[in-house]
Amino acid sequence: MPSPNTIASIALAICLAGVLWRICRWLRSPIGLESEGLSFGRRLGAALQACRKVLCSRRIFRMAAASLWETLLLGHLLQRHPWRWAAHMAVCYGFLALVVFHALDDWSAPLFFADYVPTRNPFLWLRNLMAAVVLAGLLVAVLRRRQAPLKIPRARGDRFLLLAVAVLVISGVVLESTQILSPVIFQEMVEDYMGADDPGDVAALQSYWAAEMGTLPPSHDTIVPEGVMAAGRELHESYCADCHSRPQAAFLSYPLSRLLKPAMIALRDHRVDLWLWRLHFWAACLALACLPFSKFFHLVATPFNLLARTAGPVAATPALQPMRRALALDACTHCGICSQHCSVAPIYRVIPNPTILPSEKLPAVKHDRMSPHSTNEVLAEGSFICTLCGRCTQWCPSGIDLQDLWQATRNDLAPGGRAPIPGRSAAAPLSSPVVTAPVSLGLSDRPETFWACVQCTTCTSVCPVVAASDDPRGDLDLTPQQIMNLMRLQLKDQALGCRMLWDCVTCYKCQEHCPQDVKVADILYELRNIAWQQGRSEGPANGRSV
Amino acid sequence: MQTAYLYFPGCKLTPFLPQYDRATRAVLRAFDIHLDDTELNCCGYPVRHRNLAAAMLAAARNLAMADRVGLPLLTPCQCCYGQLKQAAYWLGENSDLRIFVNHELAAEGLHWRPGIPVRHLLSVLVDDIGLAKIQKRIRRPLQTLPVAAHYGCHALRPGHVVQLDNPLAPTIFENLLSAAGGAPVAWPLRLECCGHAVRSQNPTLAAELMQRKCDDARAAGARLLVTACTYCQMQFTGIYETPYVSEGRGGDLPAVLVSQLLGWAMGLPDDQLGEEIKSLTALL
């Protein structure tokens, strides 16, 4: 078995290598048109140059102020979401304090405290306080998630982060409570610090510790004479008190140790504390090694992203944009605030494609490893339902320019930023569930809709799309009046692929001018809806034409 | 008494035409109109050609929110206006749709009912405020500048659904421009589409439709195009949602938004009105 130090060093090495790998990915990910023809070296050069420009400008002071307010204090989050802020600060800073002052106490303690002993107050109390703060923060985070008005799909990464922190903190508290109880540790300490030469002294000390320090008594029903107790106190004061405060100050682990006492009596000869220590230690090493590969990485990426935003135009040159986007993908914490304010969120209730929501579209972009020639039908649907209203960008607490990301990915999905339409693209069918909402108004299926049509061609005569064409038959396949005729003949499918359907500007002139009140434009809308619906359920209608 | 509306800017306004937002707010403020800024969602128009139910649910949610706030909706976008009116119409007509929408809205404690008022900016200016009151506020009359009122389709048709004005011979926009001292021209294509609706599917057609309108307005003597819709203005001034698009520019006739033109005539400061106002002042 390698030593704990070796294991921790390996975890740290994995962590550092992972961070380096992620940073290299920022310089390689090809998101957006700007990335074409930009080599790794040029992107690195542009990034270094931007850093140099920022460091040599007066902006550095503003950035320092911003990093204090936004990055360290999350001031912008406090103003808008005080509960989220409280939960985040509690988990983040509580946990950070435990890492620095408890996990790394060998290095940190000499820097800050002259007389650090982990089992003495205030350190004992502070450690419990930090654990309580983290656990309270986790509780608020979990409860708040349950109460969010829009239920956004949870990702595995979210649970991993919460779970990892919870396992570390809870295992630490349980470990401390078993250490308080452990008679084996007591014996070891007696041998190491007192020298166990007189069994009477040891028994006296043990009685005192059982009564005052919460250790398991040597046996259940011993009544300790008053004199022995006094001797025990004396021994305690000369050998133990320098390093041990009364554990009652550990307001989490001491009460827990009282609860665990019956179980620990049964397990008194087992080193439960050692098993818990291993769990605690391995969990910590695992969390450290996973940092660059999990949501923990936002600890690195989000502050970078917030800083890059404060840097302004210097950090927004075309050569830097692909890197900014890749960084933004890592900076997302999947907090879901964007989706709570998303303008098209109600549409997600009808079209169950999660990539309609910004908080889900971003991981999809990340997973798809966007490039200027991406073909991902699900993501394309979500991307083009987005109206680019920019509200997600306004609300993002990580300072991600989501608007830019959506514009860039749209372009990667459909060069020129043109929305794909069914029947014109060659792509795989969508696998998401079929819509349960009413699909159409049923206009095109009811003979009543058309039987008034006298084929007078008014709809075609007033149509601006027809008027703009020298050869309507060649440009549009069918004119509005011909489509109405197909409807009358119950040949709806014949009309679904025609170009008139997709070139219709929905100006409603046809419908307004129809002397017979045929809902021409509403029917064209309906036919497009049906074509989209077929595109979703059975793949696009390739080559369907009249 | 101060009049209040629930303001519905629509998705494109803030990111792509913030000047329309500023100018509209400034003009309405001058008439002591309060705008409530409760957060609303997409009107559903952009998804209408994909999925009817999604579009109707999105629109109905806004209507139900207006009902909850207790104010009439006011939108400066004609596509948003048309979609909100269409939703109210079809929800009244089609019980399947109504049941579905109200079932979905119930999850948020919302409910759609008929009769929730929706107003377009033009109706608020002309009908609610009134031309007489507007005329009194004009400080810089437009000196009979020949202007072309571009109506925009979705606020006008189908007439019995959207109820802005007579769909075949509307006058509301011209009346407003006259009140500001302009001389609206009669141009044959004034009720035609700007082309924005097909801009992503068929950019050539979109550009062609726009150019025909510009040519027609110029032939009728107009020197300036006035719009009252976010999408139409984006089309005429060549503003694209995706910065990478190279094809297509704006039209070759300058276009301003109704609130910019009116705000200028009312003597509001230029910084509340936006850049387009320069193309207006250049003509006077």
HADDOCK unambig.tbl for C-alpha pairs under 7 A between the chains (distance, minus, plus):
assign (segid A and resid 343 and name CA) (segid B and resid 41 and name CA) 4.15 0.50 0.50
assign (segid A and resid 343 and name CA) (segid B and resid 42 and name CA) 4.84 0.50 0.50
assign (segid A and resid 344 and name CA) (segid B and resid 41 and name CA) 6.30 0.50 0.50
assign (segid A and resid 344 and name CA) (segid B and resid 42 and name CA) 5.47 0.50 0.50
assign (segid A and resid 346 and name CA) (segid B and resid 57 and name CA) 6.79 0.50 0.50
assign (segid A and resid 346 and name CA) (segid B and resid 58 and name CA) 5.49 0.50 0.50
assign (segid A and resid 347 and name CA) (segid B and resid 54 and name CA) 4.85 0.50 0.50
assign (segid A and resid 347 and name CA) (segid B and resid 55 and name CA) 6.99 0.50 0.50
assign (segid A and resid 347 and name CA) (segid B and resid 58 and name CA) 6.27 0.50 0.50
assign (segid A and resid 350 and name CA) (segid B and resid 53 and name CA) 6.82 0.50 0.50
assign (segid A and resid 350 and name CA) (segid B and resid 54 and name CA) 5.27 0.50 0.50
assign (segid A and resid 351 and name CA) (segid B and resid 54 and name CA) 6.95 0.50 0.50
assign (segid A and resid 385 and name CA) (segid B and resid 47 and name CA) 6.42 0.50 0.50
assign (segid A and resid 387 and name CA) (segid B and resid 11 and name CA) 6.27 0.50 0.50
assign (segid A and resid 389 and name CA) (segid B and resid 11 and name CA) 4.32 0.50 0.50
assign (segid A and resid 389 and name CA) (segid B and resid 12 and name CA) 5.43 0.50 0.50
assign (segid A and resid 389 and name CA) (segid B and resid 14 and name CA) 6.92 0.50 0.50
assign (segid A and resid 389 and name CA) (segid B and resid 15 and name CA) 6.08 0.50 0.50
assign (segid A and resid 390 and name CA) (segid B and resid 15 and name CA) 6.01 0.50 0.50
assign (segid A and resid 407 and name CA) (segid B and resid 242 and name CA) 5.39 0.50 0.50
assign (segid A and resid 416 and name CA) (segid B and resid 244 and name CA) 6.38 0.50 0.50
assign (segid A and resid 416 and name CA) (segid B and resid 245 and name CA) 5.19 0.50 0.50
assign (segid A and resid 417 and name CA) (segid B and resid 242 and name CA) 6.12 0.50 0.50
assign (segid A and resid 417 and name CA) (segid B and resid 245 and name CA) 6.72 0.50 0.50
assign (segid A and resid 418 and name CA) (segid B and resid 200 and name CA) 4.73 0.50 0.50
assign (segid A and resid 418 and name CA) (segid B and resid 201 and name CA) 6.43 0.50 0.50
assign (segid A and resid 419 and name CA) (segid B and resid 200 and name CA) 5.96 0.50 0.50
assign (segid A and resid 419 and name CA) (segid B and resid 201 and name CA) 6.65 0.50 0.50
assign (segid A and resid 437 and name CA) (segid B and resid 53 and name CA) 6.10 0.50 0.50
assign (segid A and resid 437 and name CA) (segid B and resid 100 and name CA) 6.64 0.50 0.50
assign (segid A and resid 438 and name CA) (segid B and resid 53 and name CA) 6.14 0.50 0.50
assign (segid A and resid 438 and name CA) (segid B and resid 96 and name CA) 6.75 0.50 0.50
assign (segid A and resid 438 and name CA) (segid B and resid 97 and name CA) 6.31 0.50 0.50
assign (segid A and resid 439 and name CA) (segid B and resid 52 and name CA) 6.68 0.50 0.50
assign (segid A and resid 439 and name CA) (segid B and resid 53 and name CA) 6.54 0.50 0.50
assign (segid A and resid 440 and name CA) (segid B and resid 52 and name CA) 6.19 0.50 0.50
assign (segid A and resid 464 and name CA) (segid B and resid 192 and name CA) 6.94 0.50 0.50
assign (segid A and resid 468 and name CA) (segid B and resid 208 and name CA) 6.96 0.50 0.50
assign (segid A and resid 468 and name CA) (segid B and resid 209 and name CA) 6.74 0.50 0.50
assign (segid A and resid 503 and name CA) (segid B and resid 198 and name CA) 6.12 0.50 0.50
assign (segid A and resid 503 and name CA) (segid B and resid 202 and name CA) 6.78 0.50 0.50
assign (segid A and resid 505 and name CA) (segid B and resid 195 and name CA) 6.70 0.50 0.50
assign (segid A and resid 505 and name CA) (segid B and resid 197 and name CA) 5.15 0.50 0.50
assign (segid A and resid 505 and name CA) (segid B and resid 198 and name CA) 5.85 0.50 0.50
assign (segid A and resid 507 and name CA) (segid B and resid 153 and name CA) 4.97 0.50 0.50
assign (segid A and resid 507 and name CA) (segid B and resid 154 and name CA) 6.47 0.50 0.50
assign (segid A and resid 507 and name CA) (segid B and resid 193 and name CA) 5.99 0.50 0.50
assign (segid A and resid 508 and name CA) (segid B and resid 157 and name CA) 5.69 0.50 0.50
assign (segid A and resid 508 and name CA) (segid B and resid 158 and name CA) 6.11 0.50 0.50
assign (segid A and resid 511 and name CA) (segid B and resid 158 and name CA) 6.94 0.50 0.50
assign (segid A and resid 512 and name CA) (segid B and resid 157 and name CA) 6.52 0.50 0.50
assign (segid A and resid 512 and name CA) (segid B and resid 158 and name CA) 5.67 0.50 0.50
assign (segid A and resid 525 and name CA) (segid B and resid 49 and name CA) 5.58 0.50 0.50
assign (segid A and resid 528 and name CA) (segid B and resid 49 and name CA) 5.80 0.50 0.50
assign (segid A and resid 528 and name CA) (segid B and resid 50 and name CA) 6.56 0.50 0.50
assign (segid A and resid 529 and name CA) (segid B and resid 49 and name CA) 5.62 0.50 0.50
assign (segid A and resid 529 and name CA) (segid B and resid 50 and name CA) 4.80 0.50 0.50
assign (segid A and resid 529 and name CA) (segid B and resid 51 and name CA) 5.30 0.50 0.50
assign (segid A and resid 529 and name CA) (segid B and resid 52 and name CA) 6.79 0.50 0.50
assign (segid A and resid 532 and name CA) (segid B and resid 50 and name CA) 5.76 0.50 0.50
